[in-house]
């Protein structure tokens, strides 16, 4: 048997193993690091992709997409396809989802008087429906952010703090 070699330090413990296992662990560790980098990059590039993935869907339900559409329209008016592309870039929709998927959300928001649509004749191509957020839409977005998201963020931070405290008390973690 080959001599035992230190592989890596796991907190305060050193793991020893033979050369074959060392190489295997190195490969696994390298893959883990790469996967973390890919996930972190995806999180930066498509910040809402995890939410969609967590729900197990290629596209989230309308009640989720409606707040995202209101947020985007609060930033600037846009036509449906531009909203869809922005939402794809954010990770809201899977790349294989049909662009028409945004229109049920826009219709629902229009029915609630949260957005208005205006047909704009652009010099190139057919006229486009440009959507704008209304005062009621801004109020609904504000209610959602202040009444739900900020509270949820606070709840998540509380949960993280409790979890981190448990992790710090685990044996081998300095406590």
Secondary structure as UniProt FT lines:
FT   STRAND          5..10
FT   TURN            11..12
FT   STRAND          13..17
FT   HELIX           19..45
FT   TURN            47..48
FT   HELIX           49..55
FT   HELIX           62..75
FT   STRAND          78..79
FT   HELIX           80..90
FT   TURN            95..96
FT   HELIX           99..102
FT   HELIX           103..111
FT   TURN            112..113
FT   STRAND          115..120
FT   STRAND          128..133
FT   HELIX           135..144
FT   HELIX           145..149
FT   HELIX           150..169
FT   TURN            171..174
//
